[in-house]
């Protein structure tokens, strides 16, 4: 059974989400600011974090920063108001996986939670045989779920790993933004350009010597993205 941590300073929202997730047979933990969320994550296993952006004591942005600095790969879905578009992009840049805009539909919420957990489970699973994918000095060891660039181990979030693996496995092939989103997020794409672009940029910052002139992860203008076959 998966344990989901809900963190929002509005107790009514926390309680409502808890009802939806409990009905889906998830275990639920509750927090009302980022500090409380970090304390819970440090004391027990959390499989997914639903995180508000605007909170007292420690907000969602700084909570994500703290978790990713610890190399904690727990999936994070932001709960955000429509007025917080800039914060959404900042959060995705820092390592959050997705966001849901308030007010949200309970069906959308549970669907996104299930999708994130599927990605997390896939990322953490161990295949029966060793699979290596390589282009130039970039190597993906899919047995160990490790990415190496020029003999340096690179830390990626589950979404970043799965996105990069998709492109490296199909090196030279251009994927549209919709194709990337539908294969990685496992749901229909609609208005997802910013979400994919932020994750692409974040991957580049980790694997490229100069992200502005990428060697591996290239854009095909007006079409999508690809990884070069080197």
N, CA, C and O of each residue as an XYZ file, in Angstrom:
920
protein
N       0.839     -1.195      0.000
C       0.000      0.000      0.000
C       0.874      1.245      0.000
O       1.810      1.347      0.794
N       0.578      2.189     -0.881
C       1.354      3.411     -0.975
C       0.920      4.421      0.088
O      -0.253      4.496      0.454
N       1.883      5.185      0.569
C       1.604      6.236      1.541
C       1.820      7.586      0.878
O       2.892      7.864      0.340
N       0.791      8.418      0.923
C       0.834      9.732      0.296
C       0.759     10.807      1.373
O      -0.090     10.761      2.263
N       1.663     11.768      1.272
C       1.697     12.889      2.204
C       1.022     14.094      1.550
O       1.412     14.524      0.464
N       0.008     14.630      2.223
C      -0.697     15.819      1.746
C      -0.236     16.998      2.588
O      -0.342     16.970      3.815
N       0.274     18.031      1.933
C       0.782     19.196      2.658
C       0.133     20.464      2.115
O       0.406     20.878      0.988
N      -0.727     21.075      2.924
C      -1.411     22.318      2.545
C      -1.817     23.022      3.834
O      -2.231     22.367      4.791
N      -1.706     24.333      3.870
C      -2.063     25.042      5.105
C      -3.568     25.175      5.289
O      -4.026     25.626      6.339
N      -4.345     24.787      4.275
C      -5.804     24.781      4.377
C      -6.243     23.379      4.803
O      -6.222     22.441      4.007
N      -6.635     23.254      6.055
C      -6.983     21.930      6.590
C      -8.183     21.317      5.877
O      -8.285     20.095      5.774
N      -9.097     22.164      5.380
C     -10.265     21.636      4.669
C      -9.845     20.941      3.378
O     -10.395     19.900      3.019
N      -8.862     21.526      2.678
C      -8.365     20.903      1.454
C      -7.656     19.599      1.781
O      -7.846     18.598      1.091
N      -6.843     19.603      2.827
C      -6.135     18.382      3.235
C      -7.125     17.268      3.553
O      -6.959     16.132      3.109
N      -8.150     17.601      4.319
C      -9.133     16.589      4.711
C      -9.911     16.060      3.506
O     -10.206     14.867      3.428
N     -10.243     16.954      2.562
C     -10.994     16.521      1.379
C     -10.153     15.586      0.522
O     -10.638     14.550      0.068
N      -8.889     15.950      0.302
C      -8.006     15.090     -0.491
C      -7.810     13.747      0.201
O      -7.779     12.702     -0.449
N      -7.679     13.784      1.510
C      -7.495     12.540      2.273
C      -8.667     11.587      2.056
O      -8.474     10.376      1.956
N      -9.871     12.128      1.983
C     -11.054     11.284      1.751
C     -10.966     10.610      0.382
O     -11.195      9.406      0.258
N     -10.629     11.406     -0.657
C     -10.532     10.848     -2.005
C      -9.476      9.735     -2.070
O      -9.714      8.676     -2.650
N      -8.323      9.989     -1.474
C      -7.219      9.028     -1.579
C      -7.462      7.787     -0.726
O      -7.077      6.684     -1.113
N      -8.088      7.958      0.415
C      -8.416      6.804      1.261
C      -9.390      5.878      0.543
O      -9.309      4.657      0.670
N     -10.309      6.471     -0.210
C     -11.260      5.660     -0.981
C     -10.555      4.852     -2.065
O     -11.073      3.835     -2.525
N      -9.356      5.314     -2.478
C      -8.560      4.588     -3.472
C      -7.569      3.626     -2.802
O      -6.692      3.065     -3.459
N      -7.725      3.447     -1.490
C      -6.914      2.506     -0.699
C      -5.461      2.948     -0.510
O      -4.569      2.116     -0.349
N      -5.230      4.271     -0.530
C      -3.917      4.786     -0.180
C      -3.881      5.117      1.313
O      -4.888      5.514      1.899
N      -2.707      4.948      1.914
C      -2.505      5.475      3.253
C      -2.180      6.957      3.136
O      -1.535      7.385      2.178
N      -2.624      7.729      4.102
C      -2.473      9.178      4.016
C      -1.795      9.726      5.263
O      -2.106      9.325      6.385
N      -0.859     10.651      5.049
C      -0.275     11.442      6.132
C      -0.564     12.906      5.832
O      -0.695     13.294      4.671
N      -0.661     13.722      6.888
C      -1.048     15.118      6.716
C       0.000     16.056      7.306
O       0.578     15.792      8.360
N       0.227     17.165      6.590
C       1.117     18.221      7.083
C       0.529     19.555      6.634
O      -0.234     19.619      5.671
N       0.898     20.624      7.352
C       0.282     21.927      7.091
C       1.302     23.020      6.775
O       0.946     24.190      6.636
N       2.564     22.632      6.665
C       3.606     23.514      6.145
C       4.781     22.634      5.739
O       4.821     21.445      6.054
N       5.735     23.236      5.034
C       6.843     22.455      4.506
C       7.705     21.807      5.566
O       8.206     20.701      5.365
N       7.887     22.476      6.693
C       8.712     21.908      7.759
C       8.099     20.624      8.291
O       8.799     19.634      8.503
N       6.782     20.643      8.506
C       6.108     19.431      8.969
C       6.249     18.319      7.932
O       6.451     17.159      8.290
N       6.145     18.668      6.654
C       6.266     17.663      5.594
C       7.651     17.027      5.605
O       7.775     15.807      5.499
N       8.691     17.844      5.731
C      10.058     17.315      5.756
C      10.272     16.407      6.957
O      10.917     15.365      6.843
N       9.737     16.795      8.103
C       9.878     15.966      9.311
C       9.255     14.586      9.098
O       9.819     13.573      9.513
N       8.087     14.555      8.449
C       7.416     13.271      8.198
C       8.211     12.439      7.204
O       8.382     11.236      7.397
N       8.697     13.072      6.141
C       9.463     12.353      5.121
C      10.747     11.774      5.707
O      11.187     10.697      5.305
N      11.344     12.485      6.649
C      12.583     12.005      7.269
C      12.338     10.880      8.270
O      13.268     10.166      8.644
N      11.088     10.720      8.702
C      10.815      9.729      9.747
C      10.117      8.472      9.237
O      10.087      7.460      9.937
N       9.557      8.517      8.031
C       8.870      7.341      7.496
C       8.892      7.367      5.969
O       9.226      8.379      5.353
N       8.528      6.231      5.374
C       8.561      6.133      3.921
C       7.323      6.775      3.316
O       6.194      6.388      3.617
N       7.549      7.743      2.473
C       6.476      8.417      1.738
C       6.687      8.142      0.248
O       7.787      8.317     -0.276
N       5.620      7.711     -0.422
C       5.742      7.339     -1.838
C       5.377      8.485     -2.783
O       5.737      8.451     -3.960
N       4.665      9.502     -2.281
C       4.301     10.640     -3.111
C       3.916     11.802     -2.203
O       3.305     11.613     -1.151
N       4.288     13.015     -2.632
C       3.992     14.230     -1.867
C       3.107     15.151     -2.692
O       3.480     15.569     -3.788
N       1.924     15.466     -2.154
C       1.057     16.498     -2.723
C       1.342     17.778     -1.946
O       1.121     17.832     -0.737
N       1.827     18.801     -2.629
C       2.435     19.938     -1.937
C       1.865     21.269     -2.408
O       1.917     21.598     -3.593
N       1.323     22.028     -1.463
C       0.873     23.384     -1.756
C       2.088     24.292     -1.947
O       3.161     24.010     -1.414
N       1.928     25.368     -2.697
C       3.040     26.299     -2.909
C       3.097     27.348     -1.804
O       4.130     27.511     -1.154
N       1.995     28.059     -1.591
C       1.974     29.150     -0.622
C       1.579     28.629      0.757
O       0.420     28.296      1.000
N       2.567     28.565      1.659
C       2.334     28.080      3.019
C       3.196     28.864      4.004
O       4.230     29.410      3.619
N       2.784     28.926      5.264
C       3.614     29.589      6.277
C       4.806     28.715      6.681
O       4.857     27.527      6.362
N       5.740     29.314      7.374
C       6.927     28.661      7.950
C       7.897     28.203      6.856
O       9.031     28.676      6.791
N       7.445     27.276      5.994
C       8.277     26.841      4.864
C       7.350     26.565      3.689
O       6.494     25.683      3.762
N       7.519     27.321      2.603
C       6.612     27.166      1.465
C       6.997     25.971      0.596
O       7.997     25.297      0.843
N       6.174     25.727     -0.432
C       6.395     24.557     -1.269
C       7.677     24.607     -2.072
O       8.342     23.585     -2.243
N       8.035     25.790     -2.570
C       9.255     25.921     -3.367
C      10.477     25.516     -2.549
O      11.301     24.728     -3.012
N      10.596     26.052     -1.334
C      11.774     25.751     -0.512
C      11.738     24.316      0.024
O      12.781     23.743      0.337
N      10.550     23.744      0.128
C      10.453     22.331      0.505
C      11.030     21.445     -0.599
O      11.761     20.495     -0.319
N      10.696     21.762     -1.866
C      11.256     21.008     -2.994
C      12.774     21.153     -3.036
O      13.489     20.173     -3.247
N      13.263     22.370     -2.836
C      14.707     22.593     -2.832
C      15.381     21.708     -1.800
O      16.395     21.073     -2.090
N      14.820     21.663     -0.592
C      15.415     20.863      0.482
C      15.433     19.386      0.132
O      16.428     18.705      0.377
N      14.343     18.882     -0.440
C      14.265     17.456     -0.777
C      15.234     17.087     -1.885
O      15.919     16.069     -1.790
N      15.303     17.893     -2.931
C      16.169     17.553     -4.051
C      17.643     17.721     -3.694
O      18.492     17.031     -4.259
N      17.961     18.621     -2.772
C      19.347     18.732     -2.313
C      19.784     17.478     -1.567
O      20.969     17.150     -1.520
N      18.809     16.781     -0.983
C      19.089     15.518     -0.294
C      19.095     14.342     -1.269
O      19.298     13.201     -0.856
N      18.875     14.609     -2.558
C      18.739     13.562     -3.581
C      17.564     12.639     -3.290
O      17.576     11.465     -3.662
N      16.552     13.180     -2.623
C      15.334     12.430     -2.360
C      14.475     12.467     -3.625
O      14.097     13.544     -4.086
N      14.165     11.296     -4.184
C      13.469     11.229     -5.476
C      11.964     11.020     -5.334
O      11.306     10.651     -6.307
N      11.402     11.246     -4.143
C       9.961     11.075     -3.963
C       9.216     11.946     -4.977
O       9.543     13.124     -5.121
N       8.222     11.395     -5.685
C       7.458     12.207     -6.639
C       6.727     13.339     -5.916
O       6.196     13.155     -4.820
N       6.710     14.511     -6.550
C       6.069     15.685     -5.961
C       5.075     16.262     -6.964
O       5.430     16.551     -8.106
N       3.832     16.428     -6.529
C       2.814     17.084     -7.331
C       2.405     18.357     -6.597
O       1.966     18.304     -5.448
N       2.550     19.499     -7.263
C       2.154     20.769     -6.663
C       0.638     20.941     -6.700
O      -0.021     20.565     -7.669
N       0.108     21.509     -5.638
C      -1.265     21.996     -5.600
C      -1.168     23.509     -5.668
O      -0.680     24.139     -4.729
N      -1.626     24.105     -6.767
C      -1.361     25.528     -6.952
C      -2.593     26.280     -7.428
O      -3.455     25.723     -8.108
N      -2.662     27.563     -7.058
C      -3.709     28.440     -7.549
C      -3.347     28.928     -8.950
O      -2.177     28.913     -9.330
N      -4.334     29.354     -9.707
C      -4.084     29.795    -11.083
C      -3.117     30.969    -11.126
O      -2.394     31.138    -12.108
N      -3.095     31.783    -10.072
C      -2.243     32.974    -10.047
C      -0.783     32.635     -9.808
O       0.065     33.528     -9.796
N      -0.475     31.354     -9.618
C       0.879     30.957     -9.260
C       1.608     30.296    -10.422
O       2.448     29.424    -10.205
N       1.295     30.703    -11.667
C       1.899     30.070    -12.845
C       3.419     30.129    -12.805
O       4.088     29.142    -13.110
N       3.970     31.288    -12.428
C       5.425     31.413    -12.374
C       6.012     30.447    -11.359
O       7.046     29.828    -11.608
N       5.346     30.318    -10.211
C       5.825     29.396     -9.178
C       5.780     27.956     -9.655
O       6.636     27.154     -9.283
N       4.787     27.617    -10.477
C       4.713     26.266    -11.024
C       5.971     25.945    -11.822
O       6.587     24.895    -11.641
N       6.340     26.867    -12.707
C       7.513     26.646    -13.555
C       8.774     26.577    -12.715
O       9.638     25.733    -12.955
N       8.886     27.459    -11.731
C      10.034     27.413    -10.823
C      10.100     26.058    -10.131
O      11.166     25.449    -10.040
N       8.955     25.592     -9.646
C       8.912     24.308     -8.951
C       9.306     23.149     -9.835
O      10.029     22.254     -9.396
N       8.838     23.148    -11.088
C       9.223     22.095    -12.023
C      10.712     22.144    -12.306
O      11.368     21.109    -12.420
N      11.240     23.354    -12.420
C      12.683     23.502    -12.631
C      13.483     22.928    -11.479
O      14.575     22.398    -11.684
N      12.953     23.028    -10.277
C      13.671     22.571     -9.095
C      13.537     21.067     -8.867
O      14.275     20.495     -8.065
N      12.603     20.424     -9.566
C      12.507     18.977     -9.428
C      11.132     18.434     -9.105
O      10.986     17.229     -8.897
N      10.103     19.297     -9.055
C       8.747     18.778     -8.905
C       8.354     18.056    -10.197
O       8.900     18.341    -11.263
N       7.405     17.122    -10.094
C       7.062     16.279    -11.235
C       5.835     16.749    -12.003
O       5.729     16.520    -13.208
N       4.911     17.403    -11.314
C       3.652     17.752    -11.953
C       2.962     18.797    -11.078
O       3.426     19.098     -9.979
N       1.848     19.348    -11.572
C       1.063     20.240    -10.736
C      -0.409     20.113    -11.084
O      -0.773     19.769    -12.209
N      -1.242     20.394    -10.104
C      -2.692     20.412    -10.272
C      -3.173     21.785     -9.829
O      -2.801     22.266     -8.759
N      -4.000     22.415    -10.656
C      -4.479     23.755    -10.345
C      -5.763     23.692     -9.533
O      -6.693     22.958     -9.867
N      -5.798     24.478     -8.456
C      -7.010     24.596     -7.647
C      -7.992     25.549     -8.332
O      -7.563     26.514     -8.965
N      -9.301     25.299     -8.219
C      -9.915     24.107     -7.629
C      -9.761     22.925     -8.582
O      -9.824     23.103     -9.799
N      -9.561     21.734     -8.052
C      -9.287     20.572     -8.891
C     -10.449     19.590     -8.863
O     -11.256     19.560     -7.934
N     -10.498     18.796     -9.914
C     -11.483     17.726    -10.008
C     -10.929     16.496     -9.288
O      -9.802     16.092     -9.571
N     -11.682     15.886     -8.366
C     -11.178     14.708     -7.650
C     -10.724     13.586     -8.567
O      -9.765     12.879     -8.255
N     -11.408     13.413     -9.706
C     -11.013     12.360    -10.651
C      -9.658     12.671    -11.270
O      -8.839     11.773    -11.466
N      -9.419     13.956    -11.581
C      -8.121     14.347    -12.128
C      -7.031     14.152    -11.083
O      -5.941     13.672    -11.393
N      -7.328     14.525     -9.855
C      -6.358     14.366     -8.783
C      -5.925     12.912     -8.632
O      -4.730     12.618     -8.625
N      -6.882     12.010     -8.513
C      -6.540     10.602     -8.320
C      -5.853     10.025     -9.556
O      -4.974      9.173     -9.431
N      -6.245     10.480    -10.748
C      -5.602      9.995    -11.974
C      -4.138     10.412    -12.016
O      -3.275      9.613    -12.382
N      -3.853     11.649    -11.644
C      -2.471     12.124    -11.658
C      -1.632     11.439    -10.584
O      -0.451     11.160    -10.788
N      -2.252     11.173     -9.445
C      -1.543     10.443     -8.390
C      -1.185      9.042     -8.874
O      -0.049      8.601     -8.700
N      -2.129      8.347     -9.473
C      -1.874      6.998     -9.977
C      -0.791      7.005    -11.046
O       0.079      6.134    -11.065
N      -0.848      7.993    -11.937
C       0.149      8.091    -13.004
C       1.544      8.319    -12.424
O       2.506      7.687    -12.861
N       1.659      9.212    -11.452
C       2.961      9.490    -10.833
C       3.502      8.262    -10.116
O       4.701      7.990    -10.166
N       2.630      7.525     -9.453
C       3.073      6.329     -8.734
C       3.497      5.234     -9.699
O       4.420      4.475     -9.403
N       2.836      5.138    -10.853
C       3.255      4.159    -11.855
C       4.658      4.471    -12.348
O       5.488      3.575    -12.503
N       4.913      5.754    -12.594
C       6.252      6.146    -13.042
C       7.286      5.858    -11.971
O       8.386      5.392    -12.269
N       6.935      6.133    -10.728
C       7.868      5.932     -9.617
C       8.173      4.448     -9.449
O       9.324      4.068     -9.232
N       7.141      3.608     -9.550
C       7.324      2.167     -9.413
C       8.181      1.636    -10.551
O       9.071      0.813    -10.336
N       7.909      2.111    -11.768
C       8.691      1.681    -12.931
C      10.141      2.093    -12.778
O      11.048      1.332    -13.112
N      10.361      3.301    -12.271
C      11.720      3.805    -12.076
C      12.477      2.969    -11.072
O      13.679      2.751    -11.228
N      11.785      2.488    -10.029
C      12.466      1.756     -8.974
C      12.541      0.261     -9.192
O      13.170     -0.447     -8.406
N      11.908     -0.234    -10.250
C      11.911     -1.675    -10.475
C      13.231     -2.148    -11.044
O      13.984     -1.356    -11.610
N      13.519     -3.425    -10.902
C      14.769     -3.988    -11.391
C      14.466     -4.995    -12.497
O      13.820     -6.008    -12.228
N      14.904     -4.754    -13.721
C      14.634     -5.687    -14.811
C      15.411     -6.985    -14.651
O      16.389     -7.054    -13.907
N      14.959     -8.008    -15.361
C      15.586     -9.316    -15.222
C      16.986     -9.347    -15.818
O      17.858    -10.039    -15.294
N      17.214     -8.627    -16.881
C      18.520     -8.637    -17.510
C      19.046     -7.215    -17.644
O      18.290     -6.243    -17.641
N      20.353     -7.127    -17.760
C      20.967     -5.806    -17.828
C      20.706     -5.163    -19.178
O      20.868     -5.795    -20.221
N      20.302     -3.907    -19.150
C      20.059     -3.155    -20.364
C      20.846     -1.862    -20.312
O      20.697     -1.071    -19.380
N      21.677     -1.650    -21.304
C      22.452     -0.429    -21.410
C      22.045      0.312    -22.669
O      21.890     -0.288    -23.732
N      21.873      1.612    -22.544
C      21.579      2.455    -23.687
C      22.636      3.553    -23.705
O      22.918      4.171    -22.679
N      23.220      3.792    -24.883
C      24.359      4.704    -24.945
C      24.350      5.525    -26.208
O      23.965      5.053    -27.278
N      24.783      6.769    -26.066
C      25.114      7.618    -27.201
C      26.281      8.491    -26.776
O      26.164      9.262    -25.823
N      27.402      8.379    -27.470
C      28.593      9.108    -27.060
C      29.002      8.743    -25.646
O      29.090      7.566    -25.298
N      29.250      9.759    -24.835
C      29.637      9.525    -23.443
C      28.471      9.411    -22.485
O      28.671      9.342    -21.272
N      27.248      9.391    -23.011
C      26.039      9.277    -22.195
C      25.600      7.822    -22.150
O      25.331      7.218    -23.188
N      25.527      7.259    -20.947
C      25.147      5.855    -20.766
C      24.015      5.757    -19.750
O      24.068      6.361    -18.679
N      22.997      4.991    -20.105
C      21.908      4.690    -19.182
C      21.972      3.208    -18.839
O      21.861      2.358    -19.722
N      22.149      2.902    -17.570
C      22.128      1.534    -17.064
C      20.733      1.302    -16.497
O      20.434      1.712    -15.375
N      19.877      0.638    -17.285
C      18.474      0.492    -16.884
C      18.274     -0.573    -15.821
O      17.190     -0.672    -15.247
N      19.299     -1.371    -15.548
C      19.202     -2.321    -14.442
C      19.378     -1.603    -13.112
O      18.642     -1.847    -12.156
N      20.361     -0.718    -13.065
C      20.639      0.020    -11.827
C      19.912      1.352    -11.761
O      19.971      2.050    -10.749
N      19.220      1.706    -12.853
C      18.549      3.003    -12.947
C      19.558      4.130    -12.731
O      19.325      5.043    -11.939
N      20.674      4.051    -13.440
C      21.731      5.054    -13.317
C      22.016      5.691    -14.675
O      21.913      5.053    -15.723
N      22.376      6.962    -14.616
C      22.780      7.697    -15.814
C      24.197      8.215    -15.595
O      24.496      8.839    -14.576
N      25.064      7.943    -16.572
C      26.455      8.379    -16.499
C      26.778      9.245    -17.707
O      26.392      8.923    -18.831
N      27.483     10.338    -17.475
C      27.971     11.181    -18.562
C      29.471     11.373    -18.358
O      29.907     11.961    -17.367
N      30.249     10.870    -19.310
C      31.713     10.958    -19.231
C      32.219     10.456    -17.877
O      33.030     11.104    -17.216
N      31.709      9.267    -17.479
C      32.113      8.576    -16.247
C      31.679      9.293    -14.969
O      32.180      8.984    -13.888
N      30.756     10.244    -15.082
C      30.223     10.924    -13.902
C      28.769     10.517    -13.710
O      27.969     10.607    -14.641
N      28.418     10.063    -12.485
C      27.048      9.661    -12.176
C      26.168     10.902    -12.062
O      26.496     11.845    -11.342
N      25.049     10.891    -12.780
C      24.126     12.019    -12.804
C      22.853     11.657    -12.051
O      22.274     10.595    -12.279
N      22.421     12.531    -11.161
C      21.199     12.296    -10.387
C      19.998     12.885    -11.118
O      19.946     14.086    -11.384
N      19.036     12.026    -11.438
C      17.813     12.460    -12.097
C      16.593     12.060    -11.284
O      16.628     11.077    -10.544
N      15.515     12.819    -11.421
C      14.248     12.426    -10.831
C      13.631     11.321    -11.693
O      14.081     11.117    -12.821
N      12.623     10.604    -11.206
C      12.008      9.547    -12.015
C      11.504     10.023    -13.374
O      11.709      9.340    -14.378
N      10.850     11.176    -13.425
C      10.362     11.664    -14.715
C      11.521     11.992    -15.634
O      11.493     11.643    -16.814
N      12.545     12.660    -15.111
C      13.708     12.995    -15.929
C      14.362     11.733    -16.480
O      14.750     11.685    -17.647
N      14.481     10.710    -15.630
C      15.102      9.452    -16.055
C      14.291      8.807    -17.181
O      14.848      8.431    -18.212
N      13.000      8.680    -16.985
C      12.170      8.007    -17.981
C      12.112      8.792    -19.285
O      12.077      8.201    -20.365
N      12.100     10.119    -19.193
C      12.087     10.941    -20.398
C      13.390     10.781    -21.172
O      13.380     10.591    -22.388
N      14.503     10.860    -20.462
C      15.795     10.709    -21.128
C      15.950      9.310    -21.707
O      16.466      9.154    -22.814
N      15.513      8.301    -20.980
C      15.620      6.924    -21.491
C      14.800      6.747    -22.766
O      15.247      6.083    -23.701
N      13.618      7.326    -22.812
C      12.797      7.248    -24.015
C      13.552      7.782    -25.226
O      13.545      7.167    -26.292
N      14.206      8.934    -25.055
C      14.909      9.556    -26.169
C      16.190      8.816    -26.529
O      16.518      8.680    -27.707
N      16.914      8.337    -25.523
C      18.170      7.628    -25.802
C      17.892      6.274    -26.445
O      18.609      5.873    -27.362
N      16.863      5.563    -25.983
C      16.507      4.282    -26.592
C      16.149      4.456    -28.059
O      16.338      3.547    -28.867
N      15.630      5.632    -28.396
C      15.206      5.905    -29.775
C      16.057      7.030    -30.362
O      15.547      7.915    -31.049
N      17.372      6.983    -30.079
C      18.257      8.081    -30.483
C      18.159      8.339    -31.985
O      18.113      7.424    -32.807
N      18.132      9.627    -32.295
C      17.975     10.046    -33.680
C      16.532     10.302    -34.069
O      16.275     11.001    -35.049
N      15.578      9.747    -33.319
C      14.165      9.928    -33.631
C      13.631     11.166    -32.929
O      13.902     11.385    -31.748
N      12.872     11.974    -33.659
C      12.275     13.174    -33.085
C      10.905     12.824    -32.501
O      10.057     12.239    -33.176
N      10.706     13.192    -31.234
C       9.415     13.009    -30.572
C       8.761     14.376    -30.398
O       9.415     15.335    -29.989
N       7.483     14.461    -30.708
C       6.758     15.703    -30.469
C       6.517     15.860    -28.968
O       6.634     14.898    -28.209
N       6.183     17.066    -28.551
C       5.892     17.313    -27.147
C       4.729     16.438    -26.687
O       4.760     15.894    -25.583
N       3.711     16.301    -27.520
C       2.554     15.467    -27.155
C       2.950     14.005    -26.997
O       2.495     13.334    -26.071
N       3.795     13.510    -27.895
C       4.244     12.114    -27.807
C       5.036     11.886    -26.520
O       4.846     10.877    -25.840
N       5.922     12.823    -26.191
C       6.708     12.683    -24.967
C       5.791     12.664    -23.756
O       5.911     11.800    -22.887
N       4.876     13.620    -23.704
C       3.997     13.710    -22.534
C       3.143     12.450    -22.391
O       3.024     11.912    -21.290
N       2.557     11.982    -23.467
C       1.656     10.834    -23.385
C       2.402      9.553    -22.998
O       1.838      8.694    -22.320
N       3.658      9.419    -23.419
C       4.417      8.213    -23.071
C       4.972      8.266    -21.654
O       5.065      7.234    -20.989
N       5.340      9.448    -21.184
C       5.949      9.554    -19.861
C       4.909      9.763    -18.777
O       5.009      9.178    -17.699
N       3.913     10.588    -19.051
C       2.888     10.867    -18.042
C       1.710      9.897    -18.128
O       0.877      9.848    -17.223
N       1.642      9.136    -19.200
C       0.581      8.128    -19.378
C      -0.819      8.725    -19.337
O      -1.735      8.141    -18.758
N      -0.977      9.882    -19.948
C      -2.293     10.508    -20.029
C      -2.312     11.426    -21.241
O      -1.253     11.814    -21.734
N      -3.505     11.783    -21.734
C      -3.585     12.644    -22.917
C      -2.916     13.997    -22.674
O      -2.932     14.526    -21.562
N      -2.333     14.536    -23.731
C      -1.645     15.822    -23.620
C      -2.584     16.949    -24.016
O      -3.304     16.866    -25.011
N      -2.558     18.009    -23.208
C      -3.336     19.197    -23.530
C      -2.703     20.381    -22.810
O      -2.706     20.442    -21.580
N      -2.163     21.311    -23.574
C      -1.521     22.470    -22.979
C      -0.340     22.115    -22.097
O      -0.178     22.676    -21.013
N       0.498     21.169    -22.564
C       1.577     20.644    -21.718
C       2.958     21.118    -22.165
O       3.970     20.619    -21.672
N       3.010     22.074    -23.089
C       4.304     22.501    -23.625
C       5.272     22.927    -22.523
O       6.439     22.536    -22.533
N       4.790     23.725    -21.578
C       5.668     24.215    -20.513
C       6.173     23.087    -19.628
O       7.334     23.091    -19.218
N       5.308     22.118    -19.331
C       5.708     21.009    -18.463
C       6.862     20.237    -19.093
O       7.872     19.984    -18.437
N       6.715     19.864    -20.358
C       7.769     19.105    -21.035
C       9.030     19.952    -21.190
O      10.137     19.466    -20.963
N       8.866     21.209    -21.575
C      10.027     22.077    -21.799
C      10.845     22.260    -20.527
O      12.075     22.286    -20.575
N      10.172     22.385    -19.397
C      10.887     22.565    -18.128
C      11.707     21.329    -17.797
O      12.857     21.445    -17.372
N      11.130     20.141    -17.985
C      11.875     18.915    -17.694
C      13.036     18.719    -18.668
O      14.105     18.254    -18.274
N      12.832     19.069    -19.924
C      13.930     19.004    -20.901
C      15.062     19.927    -20.463
O      16.230     19.539    -20.476
N      14.710     21.144    -20.076
C      15.737     22.097    -19.646
C      16.484     21.598    -18.412
O      17.698     21.761    -18.293
N      15.737     20.991    -17.503
C      16.357     20.481    -16.275
C      17.320     19.340    -16.588
O      18.398     19.262    -15.999
N      16.944     18.457    -17.504
C      17.830     17.356    -17.910
C      19.095     17.912    -18.551
O      20.204     17.465    -18.257
N      18.916     18.892    -19.428
C      20.080     19.490    -20.094
C      21.063     20.069    -19.076
O      22.277     19.927    -19.218
N      20.523     20.717    -18.058
C      21.398     21.322    -17.052
C      22.233     20.278    -16.320
O      23.292     20.585    -15.773
N      21.739     19.034    -16.319
C      22.447     17.973    -15.608
C      23.400     17.181    -16.502
O      24.431     16.700    -16.034
N      23.061     17.041    -17.786
C      23.877     16.154    -18.629
C      24.764     16.894    -19.625
O      25.694     16.308    -20.179
N      24.488     18.167    -19.857
C      25.227     18.901    -20.877
C      26.312     19.778    -20.249
O      26.101     20.366    -19.188
N      27.453     19.864    -20.894
C      28.501     20.783    -20.451
C      28.016     22.217    -20.610
O      28.200     23.041    -19.714
N      27.397     22.515    -21.748
C      26.809     23.825    -21.998
C      25.357     23.621    -22.411
O      25.091     23.330    -23.577
N      24.408     23.766    -21.482
C      22.999     23.512    -21.808
C      22.464     24.370    -22.948
O      21.512     23.972    -23.620
N      23.064     25.551    -23.181
C      22.594     26.412    -24.259
C      23.060     25.925    -25.629
O      22.492     26.303    -26.653
N      24.084     25.097    -25.643
C      24.557     24.467    -26.876
C      24.675     22.966    -26.630
O      25.783     22.436    -26.540
N      23.546     22.284    -26.521
C      23.551     20.880    -26.094
C      24.203     19.940    -27.099
O      24.058     20.098    -28.311
N      24.914     18.972    -26.572
C      25.546     17.947    -27.389
C      24.587     16.778    -27.618
O      24.558     16.191    -28.699
N      23.809     16.450    -26.598
C      22.971     15.250    -26.639
C      21.503     15.554    -26.934
O      20.939     15.055    -27.907
N      20.901     16.367    -26.094
C      19.451     16.568    -26.147
C      19.139     17.799    -27.002
O      19.305     18.939    -26.568
N      18.688     17.537    -28.215
C      18.503     18.605    -29.199
C      17.023     18.911    -29.420
O      16.157     18.058    -29.227
N      16.758     20.150    -29.829
C      15.412     20.537    -30.221
C      15.303     20.474    -31.742
O      16.215     20.888    -32.457
N      14.191     19.959    -32.219
C      13.861     20.022    -33.648
C      12.787     21.088    -33.766
O      11.619     20.827    -33.479
N      13.169     22.276    -34.183
C      12.290     23.443    -34.118
C      10.951     23.194    -34.806
O      10.885     22.766    -35.958
N       9.891     23.477    -34.059
C       8.551     23.308    -34.584
C       8.049     21.890    -34.566
O       6.913     21.626    -34.961
N       8.892     20.957    -34.105
C       8.495     19.538    -34.101
C       8.565     18.955    -32.692
O       7.553     18.506    -32.155
N       9.756     18.961    -32.092
C       9.893     18.357    -30.767
C      11.347     18.227    -30.353
O      12.144     19.144    -30.547
N      11.691     17.062    -29.771
C      13.029     16.855    -29.235
C      13.570     15.479    -29.646
O      12.819     14.555    -29.958
N      14.902     15.387    -29.632
C      15.547     14.110    -29.901
C      16.880     14.072    -29.176
O      17.404     15.105    -28.758
N      17.423     12.871    -29.031
C      18.798     12.685    -28.572
C      19.635     12.274    -29.769
O      19.273     11.364    -30.514
N      20.751     12.951    -29.943
C      21.629     12.671    -31.086
C      22.213     11.269    -31.017
O      22.532     10.773    -29.937
N      22.350     10.637    -32.171
C      23.020      9.338    -32.282
C      24.508      9.620    -32.548
O      24.903      9.885    -33.684
N      25.314      9.559    -31.502
C      26.732      9.920    -31.590
C      27.633      8.692    -31.673
O      28.854      8.827    -31.752
